[in-house]
């Protein structure tokens, strides 16, 4: 299995685990009875946390260049 595919599968697995754990924690934090909007909030917060973690992990591992967000202009 190529290393890029293995890395992508590991990243997807870690994101799925983080999403599941964050949903479980948020379900424990929000008291019952829960309304439909509570489930919407739980899913939204879990998605936000997962996307932030994936973004941070991508910045830390595969995008190791110094100029990820800003590129230096060449002097004329």
SETOR-550360 format. One record per residue (C-alpha): residue number from 0; residue in three letters; x, y, z. Coordinates in Angstrom, 1 decimal. Layout:
! residues N
<site><resi>NUM</resi><resn>ALA</resn><u>X</u><v>Y</v><w>Z</w></site>
...
This chain:
! residues 76
<site><resi>0</resi><resn>UNK</resn><u>0.0</u><v>0.0</v><w>0.0</w></site>
<site><resi>1</resi><resn>UNK</resn><u>1.5</u><v>3.4</v><w>-1.0</w></site>
<site><resi>2</resi><resn>UNK</resn><u>2.5</u><v>5.7</v><w>1.9</w></site>
<site><resi>3</resi><resn>UNK</resn><u>0.2</u><v>8.5</v><w>0.7</w></site>
<site><resi>4</resi><resn>UNK</resn><u>-2.8</u><v>6.2</v><w>0.7</w></site>
<site><resi>5</resi><resn>UNK</resn><u>-1.8</u><v>4.9</v><w>4.1</w></site>
<site><resi>6</resi><resn>UNK</resn><u>-1.5</u><v>8.4</v><w>5.5</w></site>
<site><resi>7</resi><resn>UNK</resn><u>-4.9</u><v>9.4</v><w>4.1</w></site>
<site><resi>8</resi><resn>UNK</resn><u>-6.5</u><v>6.4</v><w>5.6</w></site>
<site><resi>9</resi><resn>UNK</resn><u>-4.9</u><v>7.0</v><w>9.0</w></site>
<site><resi>10</resi><resn>UNK</resn><u>-6.0</u><v>10.7</v><w>8.9</w></site>
<site><resi>11</resi><resn>UNK</resn><u>-9.6</u><v>9.7</v><w>8.0</w></site>
<site><resi>12</resi><resn>UNK</resn><u>-9.6</u><v>7.1</v><w>10.8</w></site>
<site><resi>13</resi><resn>UNK</resn><u>-8.3</u><v>9.6</v><w>13.3</w></site>
<site><resi>14</resi><resn>UNK</resn><u>-10.9</u><v>12.1</v><w>12.2</w></site>
<site><resi>15</resi><resn>UNK</resn><u>-13.7</u><v>9.6</v><w>12.6</w></site>
<site><resi>16</resi><resn>UNK</resn><u>-12.5</u><v>8.6</v><w>16.1</w></site>
<site><resi>17</resi><resn>UNK</resn><u>-12.2</u><v>12.3</v><w>17.1</w></site>
<site><resi>18</resi><resn>UNK</resn><u>-15.7</u><v>13.0</v><w>15.8</w></site>
<site><resi>19</resi><resn>UNK</resn><u>-17.1</u><v>10.0</v><w>17.7</w></site>
<site><resi>20</resi><resn>UNK</resn><u>-15.4</u><v>10.9</v><w>20.9</w></site>
<site><resi>21</resi><resn>UNK</resn><u>-16.5</u><v>14.5</v><w>20.7</w></site>
<site><resi>22</resi><resn>UNK</resn><u>-20.1</u><v>13.5</v><w>20.0</w></site>
<site><resi>23</resi><resn>UNK</resn><u>-20.1</u><v>11.2</v><w>23.0</w></site>
<site><resi>24</resi><resn>UNK</resn><u>-18.7</u><v>13.9</v><w>25.3</w></site>
<site><resi>25</resi><resn>UNK</resn><u>-21.2</u><v>16.5</v><w>24.1</w></site>
<site><resi>26</resi><resn>UNK</resn><u>-24.1</u><v>14.0</v><w>24.5</w></site>
<site><resi>27</resi><resn>UNK</resn><u>-23.0</u><v>13.7</v><w>28.2</w></site>
<site><resi>28</resi><resn>UNK</resn><u>-22.7</u><v>17.4</v><w>28.7</w></site>
<site><resi>29</resi><resn>UNK</resn><u>-26.1</u><v>18.5</v><w>27.3</w></site>
<site><resi>30</resi><resn>UNK</resn><u>-28.8</u><v>17.4</v><w>29.7</w></site>
<site><resi>31</resi><resn>UNK</resn><u>-31.9</u><v>15.5</v><w>28.7</w></site>
<site><resi>32</resi><resn>UNK</resn><u>-34.6</u><v>16.0</v><w>27.4</w></site>
<site><resi>33</resi><resn>UNK</resn><u>-32.8</u><v>17.0</v><w>24.2</w></site>
<site><resi>34</resi><resn>UNK</resn><u>-34.6</u><v>18.8</v><w>21.4</w></site>
<site><resi>35</resi><resn>UNK</resn><u>-33.7</u><v>18.5</v><w>17.7</w></site>
<site><resi>36</resi><resn>UNK</resn><u>-31.6</u><v>21.7</v><w>17.9</w></site>
<site><resi>37</resi><resn>UNK</resn><u>-29.5</u><v>20.1</v><w>20.6</w></site>
<site><resi>38</resi><resn>UNK</resn><u>-28.5</u><v>17.3</v><w>18.3</w></site>
<site><resi>39</resi><resn>UNK</resn><u>-27.8</u><v>19.9</v><w>15.5</w></site>
<site><resi>40</resi><resn>UNK</resn><u>-25.5</u><v>21.8</v><w>17.9</w></site>
<site><resi>41</resi><resn>UNK</resn><u>-23.7</u><v>18.6</v><w>19.0</w></site>
<site><resi>42</resi><resn>UNK</resn><u>-23.1</u><v>17.6</v><w>15.4</w></site>
<site><resi>43</resi><resn>UNK</resn><u>-22.0</u><v>21.1</v><w>14.4</w></site>
<site><resi>44</resi><resn>UNK</resn><u>-19.5</u><v>21.4</v><w>17.3</w></site>
<site><resi>45</resi><resn>UNK</resn><u>-18.2</u><v>17.9</v><w>16.7</w></site>
<site><resi>46</resi><resn>UNK</resn><u>-17.7</u><v>18.7</v><w>13.0</w></site>
<site><resi>47</resi><resn>UNK</resn><u>-15.9</u><v>22.0</v><w>13.8</w></site>
<site><resi>48</resi><resn>UNK</resn><u>-13.5</u><v>20.3</v><w>16.3</w></site>
<site><resi>49</resi><resn>UNK</resn><u>-12.8</u><v>17.5</v><w>13.8</w></site>
<site><resi>50</resi><resn>UNK</resn><u>-12.1</u><v>19.9</v><w>10.9</w></site>
<site><resi>51</resi><resn>UNK</resn><u>-9.9</u><v>22.1</v><w>13.1</w></site>
<site><resi>52</resi><resn>UNK</resn><u>-7.9</u><v>19.0</v><w>14.2</w></site>
<site><resi>53</resi><resn>UNK</resn><u>-7.5</u><v>17.7</v><w>10.6</w></site>
<site><resi>54</resi><resn>UNK</resn><u>-6.4</u><v>21.2</v><w>9.5</w></site>
<site><resi>55</resi><resn>UNK</resn><u>-3.8</u><v>21.4</v><w>12.3</w></site>
<site><resi>56</resi><resn>UNK</resn><u>-2.6</u><v>17.9</v><w>11.6</w></site>
<site><resi>57</resi><resn>UNK</resn><u>-2.2</u><v>18.6</v><w>7.9</w></site>
<site><resi>58</resi><resn>UNK</resn><u>-0.3</u><v>21.8</v><w>8.7</w></site>
<site><resi>59</resi><resn>UNK</resn><u>2.0</u><v>19.9</v><w>11.1</w></site>
<site><resi>60</resi><resn>UNK</resn><u>2.7</u><v>17.0</v><w>8.9</w></site>
<site><resi>61</resi><resn>UNK</resn><u>2.3</u><v>17.3</v><w>5.1</w></site>
<site><resi>62</resi><resn>UNK</resn><u>2.6</u><v>21.1</v><w>4.7</w></site>
<site><resi>63</resi><resn>UNK</resn><u>6.0</u><v>21.6</v><w>6.4</w></site>
<site><resi>64</resi><resn>UNK</resn><u>7.1</u><v>24.4</v><w>4.1</w></site>
<site><resi>65</resi><resn>UNK</resn><u>7.9</u><v>27.7</v><w>5.8</w></site>
<site><resi>66</resi><resn>UNK</resn><u>5.6</u><v>29.7</v><w>3.5</w></site>
<site><resi>67</resi><resn>UNK</resn><u>2.3</u><v>27.8</v><w>3.8</w></site>
<site><resi>68</resi><resn>UNK</resn><u>0.1</u><v>30.9</v><w>3.9</w></site>
<site><resi>69</resi><resn>UNK</resn><u>2.4</u><v>33.6</v><w>2.6</w></site>
<site><resi>70</resi><resn>UNK</resn><u>4.8</u><v>33.5</v><w>-0.3</w></site>
<site><resi>71</resi><resn>UNK</resn><u>7.8</u><v>35.8</v><w>-0.5</w></site>
<site><resi>72</resi><resn>UNK</resn><u>8.0</u><v>38.0</v><w>-3.5</w></site>
<site><resi>73</resi><resn>UNK</resn><u>11.1</u><v>38.1</v><w>-5.5</w></site>
<site><resi>74</resi><resn>UNK</resn><u>12.9</u><v>41.4</v><w>-5.4</w></site>
<site><resi>75</resi><resn>UNK</resn><u>13.1</u><v>43.0</v><w>-8.8</w></site>
